[in-house]
């Protein structure tokens, strides 16, 4: 594993960066940052210092604290959206691949409709219904992530179809040799 990371330095750098960002998001409340919402007008627009590592904004709020707490929200909402998309899309894909026939045709046509629908337009519509803010953004990400689960559906259905086809190849090869296919199936 270490040899692989030494050969692919860009990949190892990306892994370290993502790990640091995830750690920053997970432990933000306990890392001693200032309150990201606390306004100190006297400290506004200050440059980087020991008190404010990434400076302050126009209301005197610590930028690093705001970034760390913003990571938490982004990480949580994206994890929930992708997890829901994987569960819903993957389940539909497995059911469509397993039950073939009319269920597969209906599921695939629904997924084609979802593929044709602009996800950004759906996100704007969800935010317009739910309202702006963290709940609106989380709802939009969840809804568009669920619609984006159509990719999971398509991948699972295609993988199952490939595996089903691959299992029948030896039977097809045996038939021209004059042997019974039921003997080997």
Backbone torsions as a table, in degrees:
resi	resn	phi	psi	omega
1	UNK	NA	-43.6	-179.5
2	UNK	-66.8	-36.8	177.2
3	UNK	-62.2	-39.5	178.9
4	UNK	-63.2	-42.8	179.8
5	UNK	-69.6	-31.8	177.4
6	UNK	-69.0	-34.5	179.0
7	UNK	-73.7	-33.6	-178.4
8	UNK	-109.7	81.5	-174.4
9	UNK	-68.9	-35.4	178.7
10	UNK	-65.4	-39.4	177.3
11	UNK	-64.8	-43.4	180.0
12	UNK	-66.4	-35.7	175.7
13	UNK	-63.8	-41.4	179.1
14	UNK	-65.3	-39.6	178.7
15	UNK	-63.8	-43.1	179.2
16	UNK	-63.7	-42.9	-179.2
17	UNK	-63.9	-45.1	179.5
18	UNK	-65.9	-38.4	178.0
19	UNK	-64.4	-42.2	178.0
20	UNK	-64.1	-42.8	179.8
21	UNK	-65.9	-40.6	178.1
22	UNK	-65.8	-41.8	176.6
23	UNK	-63.4	-40.8	177.3
24	UNK	-61.9	-41.2	179.3
25	UNK	-68.7	-41.3	-175.8
26	UNK	-70.1	-37.9	-173.8
27	UNK	-107.8	18.2	-177.8
28	UNK	-56.1	-43.2	-179.0
29	UNK	-66.8	-23.6	-175.4
30	UNK	-103.0	1.3	-179.5
31	UNK	-87.9	2.1	175.0
32	UNK	82.4	21.6	175.8
33	UNK	-72.4	158.5	175.1
34	UNK	-73.5	166.3	177.7
35	UNK	-64.0	123.8	-176.9
36	UNK	-68.7	-14.1	-178.7
37	UNK	-102.8	-7.7	-177.4
38	UNK	-73.2	124.8	179.4
39	UNK	-99.5	125.9	175.8
40	UNK	-125.0	94.5	-173.7
41	UNK	-60.8	-30.3	-179.8
42	UNK	-64.3	-32.0	-177.8
43	UNK	-92.7	14.1	-174.6
44	UNK	-69.4	144.9	175.7
45	UNK	57.3	32.8	175.9
46	UNK	-83.2	150.9	176.8
47	UNK	-78.4	178.9	179.1
48	UNK	-60.1	139.1	178.4
49	UNK	-152.5	-176.5	178.1
50	UNK	-69.1	-29.4	178.0
51	UNK	-78.8	-34.5	-178.4
52	UNK	-130.4	97.2	-173.5
53	UNK	-65.0	-32.3	179.1
54	UNK	-113.8	21.2	179.1
55	UNK	79.6	-171.1	179.7
56	UNK	-125.8	159.2	-179.7
57	UNK	-91.7	-168.0	-174.8
58	UNK	-71.0	-9.8	176.3
59	UNK	-109.3	7.3	178.5
60	UNK	80.9	14.7	179.2
61	UNK	-85.6	144.4	-179.8
62	UNK	-71.5	123.1	-176.0
63	UNK	-69.0	-40.3	179.7
64	UNK	-63.1	-40.3	177.6
65	UNK	-64.0	-39.5	179.0
66	UNK	-67.4	-38.0	177.5
67	UNK	-65.7	-45.9	-178.1
68	UNK	-61.5	-43.7	180.0
69	UNK	-74.4	-28.1	174.6
70	UNK	-68.5	-34.5	175.1
71	UNK	-58.0	-40.4	-178.0
72	UNK	-59.4	-47.8	-179.7
73	UNK	-64.5	-45.0	-179.2
74	UNK	-64.2	-43.5	-179.1
75	UNK	-65.3	-42.0	-179.3
76	UNK	-66.3	-48.9	-177.0
77	UNK	-66.9	-39.2	179.7
78	UNK	-70.5	-35.8	177.3
79	UNK	-65.1	-43.3	178.5
80	UNK	-64.5	-43.1	-178.2
81	UNK	-64.5	-45.4	-179.3
82	UNK	-68.9	-37.8	178.8
83	UNK	-64.0	-45.0	177.7
84	UNK	-64.0	-40.7	178.9
85	UNK	-63.3	-40.5	178.7
86	UNK	-66.1	-43.4	-178.9
87	UNK	-66.8	-47.8	-176.5
88	UNK	-71.2	-51.5	-178.4
89	UNK	-66.1	-41.1	178.9
90	UNK	-65.9	-39.2	178.8
91	UNK	-65.2	-44.8	178.4
92	UNK	-63.6	-39.8	178.5
93	UNK	-63.8	-43.0	177.7
94	UNK	-64.4	-43.2	179.0
95	UNK	-64.3	-41.8	179.9
96	UNK	-66.0	-38.4	179.4
97	UNK	-72.2	-32.5	-177.2
98	UNK	-80.3	-44.1	-174.7
99	UNK	-92.7	2.4	176.8
100	UNK	21.6	-162.6	176.5
101	UNK	65.0	-138.1	-173.8
102	UNK	-66.7	-34.4	178.9
103	UNK	-64.0	-42.1	179.1
104	UNK	-64.5	-42.6	-179.9
105	UNK	-63.3	-43.8	179.8
106	UNK	-66.1	-44.4	-179.7
107	UNK	-62.5	-42.1	-179.3
108	UNK	-68.2	-36.3	177.3
109	UNK	-67.1	-39.3	175.5
110	UNK	-62.9	-40.2	178.5
111	UNK	-67.1	-36.2	175.6
112	UNK	-62.3	-39.2	176.8
113	UNK	-63.0	-44.0	178.9
114	UNK	-64.0	-37.2	177.9
115	UNK	-64.1	-35.7	-177.0
116	UNK	-77.2	-19.6	-176.5
117	UNK	-83.2	129.1	179.4
118	UNK	-66.6	120.9	-175.8
119	UNK	-65.9	-36.1	179.9
120	UNK	-64.0	-39.1	177.8
121	UNK	-64.7	-39.0	176.5
122	UNK	-63.8	-42.0	179.4
123	UNK	-62.8	-41.9	178.3
124	UNK	-63.9	-40.5	178.4
125	UNK	-64.8	-41.2	179.3
126	UNK	-65.1	-43.0	178.7
127	UNK	-65.0	-35.7	177.9
128	UNK	-66.0	-34.3	-179.8
129	UNK	-78.8	-48.5	-176.4
130	UNK	-75.7	-38.0	-177.6
131	UNK	110.4	158.7	-177.9
132	UNK	-72.3	166.2	179.5
133	UNK	115.4	-172.2	-176.2
134	UNK	-66.0	-40.2	-179.8
135	UNK	-67.3	-38.1	177.4
136	UNK	-65.0	-42.6	179.0
137	UNK	-66.6	-42.4	178.5
138	UNK	-63.8	-40.8	177.9
139	UNK	-64.6	-41.6	179.3
140	UNK	-65.6	-42.6	178.3
141	UNK	-64.5	-39.2	-179.8
142	UNK	-67.2	-44.6	-179.0
143	UNK	-66.6	-45.7	-179.6
144	UNK	-71.4	-30.8	175.1
145	UNK	-66.8	-36.2	177.8
146	UNK	-68.5	-41.4	175.0
147	UNK	-66.7	-36.4	176.1
148	UNK	-67.5	-14.9	175.9
149	UNK	-64.7	-9.2	175.8
150	UNK	-61.1	-29.5	175.3
151	UNK	-64.6	-41.0	177.3
152	UNK	-63.1	-40.7	179.2
153	UNK	-60.4	-48.2	-177.3
154	UNK	-64.2	-41.1	-179.2
155	UNK	-65.9	-44.0	-179.7
156	UNK	-65.6	-43.6	180.0
157	UNK	-64.2	-41.5	179.2
158	UNK	-66.5	-41.2	179.1
159	UNK	-63.4	-42.5	179.1
160	UNK	-64.9	-39.9	179.3
161	UNK	-65.5	-38.8	177.9
162	UNK	-65.0	-43.6	179.4
163	UNK	-65.1	-38.1	178.4
164	UNK	-65.0	-40.6	179.2
165	UNK	-68.7	-40.7	-177.5
166	UNK	-63.7	-35.9	-179.8
167	UNK	-67.9	-26.9	-177.2
168	UNK	-89.7	-6.5	-178.4
169	UNK	-63.6	-44.9	179.7
170	UNK	-61.8	-33.8	178.8
171	UNK	-65.2	-41.4	179.0
172	UNK	-65.8	-36.7	179.2
173	UNK	-68.8	-30.6	-176.6
174	UNK	-77.8	-33.7	-174.9
175	UNK	-57.6	-43.4	179.5
176	UNK	-64.4	-19.1	-179.0
177	UNK	-77.9	-1.8	176.5
178	UNK	90.3	10.8	179.9
179	UNK	-101.1	158.8	-179.3
180	UNK	-76.0	130.7	-179.5
181	UNK	-69.9	-30.7	-178.6
182	UNK	-67.7	-22.3	179.3
183	UNK	-67.6	-29.1	-175.2
184	UNK	-107.4	-9.2	-176.0
185	UNK	-78.0	NA	NA
